């Protein structure tokens, strides 16, 4: 966890974002995954706030609504819309998911 927190701090220091966006955790995910993600999210939130960044949290349906027009859109449609809105090609799924959360702000 320390390594993850250190790297998050380095990225924030390098890019100096005004805002950090995190997705709310799913309650349907397995307990072990939620527990681990909770620790990572906690580290991210603390480090962002320590560095003066605003933190925004959105649910997956809020993110989908902002990019696809429907909170019930599937991930494929959401990723397609991110690529289309930003004029991107060949963007990885994870990158498209992160950009969708950023668009939500």
DRENDO-1510 file (C-alpha; in Angstrom, 1 decimal, always signed):
<recs>
REC; n; res; u; v; w
REC; 1; UNK; +0.0; +0.0; +0.0 .
REC; 2; UNK; +2.9; +2.4; +0.8 .
REC; 3; UNK; +4.2; +1.9; -2.8 .
REC; 4; UNK; +0.8; +2.8; -4.2 .
REC; 5; UNK; +0.4; +5.9; -2.0 .
REC; 6; UNK; +4.0; +7.0; -2.9 .
REC; 7; UNK; +3.3; +6.6; -6.7 .
REC; 8; UNK; -0.1; +8.5; -6.4 .
REC; 9; UNK; +1.8; +11.3; -4.7 .
REC; 10; UNK; +4.4; +11.4; -7.4 .
REC; 11; UNK; +1.7; +11.6; -10.1 .
REC; 12; UNK; -0.2; +14.3; -8.4 .
REC; 13; UNK; +3.1; +16.3; -7.8 .
REC; 14; UNK; +4.1; +15.9; -11.4 .
REC; 15; UNK; +0.7; +17.0; -12.9 .
REC; 16; UNK; -0.7; +19.3; -10.2 .
REC; 17; UNK; -4.4; +18.6; -10.9 .
REC; 18; UNK; -7.0; +20.9; -9.5 .
REC; 19; UNK; -9.4; +18.1; -9.1 .
REC; 20; UNK; -9.1; +14.3; -8.6 .
REC; 21; UNK; -12.1; +12.1; -9.5 .
REC; 22; UNK; -12.8; +8.8; -8.0 .
REC; 23; UNK; -15.5; +6.3; -8.8 .
REC; 24; UNK; -17.7; +5.1; -5.9 .
REC; 25; UNK; -17.1; +1.5; -5.0 .
REC; 26; UNK; -19.6; -1.1; -6.2 .
REC; 27; UNK; -21.4; -2.9; -3.4 .
REC; 28; UNK; -21.8; -6.0; -5.7 .
REC; 29; UNK; -18.1; -6.6; -5.8 .
REC; 30; UNK; -16.5; -9.3; -3.8 .
REC; 31; UNK; -15.6; -8.3; -0.2 .
REC; 32; UNK; -11.9; -8.8; -0.6 .
REC; 33; UNK; -11.9; -6.6; -3.7 .
REC; 34; UNK; -14.0; -3.9; -2.0 .
REC; 35; UNK; -11.7; -4.0; +1.0 .
REC; 36; UNK; -8.5; -3.5; -1.1 .
REC; 37; UNK; -10.1; -0.8; -3.2 .
REC; 38; UNK; -11.2; +1.0; -0.1 .
REC; 39; UNK; -7.6; +1.2; +1.1 .
REC; 40; UNK; -6.4; +2.4; -2.3 .
REC; 41; UNK; -9.3; +5.0; -2.5 .
REC; 42; UNK; -8.5; +6.1; +1.0 .
REC; 43; UNK; -4.8; +6.7; +0.2 .
REC; 44; UNK; -5.7; +8.6; -3.0 .
REC; 45; UNK; -8.2; +10.8; -1.2 .
REC; 46; UNK; -5.8; +11.7; +1.6 .
REC; 47; UNK; -2.9; +12.4; -0.7 .
REC; 48; UNK; -5.1; +14.5; -3.1 .
REC; 49; UNK; -6.4; +16.6; -0.2 .
REC; 50; UNK; -3.0; +17.0; +1.3 .
REC; 51; UNK; -1.8; +18.5; -2.0 .
REC; 52; UNK; -4.7; +20.9; -2.2 .
REC; 53; UNK; -6.7; +19.1; -4.9 .
REC; 54; UNK; -10.5; +19.1; -4.8 .
REC; 55; UNK; -11.9; +15.6; -4.7 .
REC; 56; UNK; -15.1; +14.6; -6.7 .
REC; 57; UNK; -16.8; +11.2; -6.3 .
REC; 58; UNK; -19.3; +9.8; -8.8 .
REC; 59; UNK; -21.2; +6.6; -9.0 .
REC; 60; UNK; -20.8; +4.4; -12.1 .
REC; 61; UNK; -24.3; +5.4; -13.3 .
REC; 62; UNK; -23.5; +9.1; -12.9 .
REC; 63; UNK; -20.4; +8.6; -15.0 .
REC; 64; UNK; -22.3; +6.7; -17.7 .
REC; 65; UNK; -25.0; +9.3; -17.7 .
REC; 66; UNK; -22.5; +12.1; -18.3 .
REC; 67; UNK; -20.9; +10.5; -21.3 .
REC; 68; UNK; -23.5; +8.3; -22.8 .
REC; 69; UNK; -26.8; +10.0; -21.8 .
REC; 70; UNK; -28.0; +7.0; -19.8 .
REC; 71; UNK; -26.9; +5.7; -16.4 .
REC; 72; UNK; -27.9; +2.3; -17.7 .
REC; 73; UNK; -25.5; +2.3; -20.7 .
REC; 74; UNK; -23.1; -0.6; -20.9 .
REC; 75; UNK; -19.4; -0.1; -20.6 .
REC; 76; UNK; -18.8; -0.6; -24.3 .
REC; 77; UNK; -21.2; +2.3; -25.2 .
REC; 78; UNK; -19.6; +4.5; -22.6 .
REC; 79; UNK; -16.1; +3.8; -23.9 .
REC; 80; UNK; -17.3; +4.4; -27.5 .
REC; 81; UNK; -18.7; +7.8; -26.4 .
REC; 82; UNK; -15.6; +8.9; -24.6 .
REC; 83; UNK; -13.5; +8.1; -27.7 .
REC; 84; UNK; -16.0; +9.9; -29.9 .
REC; 85; UNK; -16.3; +13.0; -27.6 .
REC; 86; UNK; -12.5; +13.4; -27.3 .
REC; 87; UNK; -11.6; +12.3; -30.8 .
REC; 88; UNK; -9.5; +9.4; -29.6 .
REC; 89; UNK; -8.5; +6.2; -31.3 .
REC; 90; UNK; -7.0; +3.1; -29.8 .
REC; 91; UNK; -7.6; +4.2; -26.2 .
REC; 92; UNK; -7.4; +1.3; -23.7 .
REC; 93; UNK; -10.6; +0.4; -21.7 .
REC; 94; UNK; -9.0; +1.7; -18.4 .
REC; 95; UNK; -8.0; +5.0; -20.0 .
REC; 96; UNK; -11.5; +5.4; -21.4 .
REC; 97; UNK; -13.0; +4.7; -18.0 .
REC; 98; UNK; -10.8; +7.3; -16.3 .
REC; 99; UNK; -11.5; +9.9; -19.0 .
REC; 100; UNK; -15.3; +9.2; -18.5 .
REC; 101; UNK; -14.9; +10.0; -14.9 .
REC; 102; UNK; -13.0; +13.2; -15.7 .
REC; 103; UNK; -15.7; +14.2; -18.2 .
REC; 104; UNK; -18.3; +13.9; -15.4 .
REC; 105; UNK; -16.8; +16.9; -13.6 .
</recs>
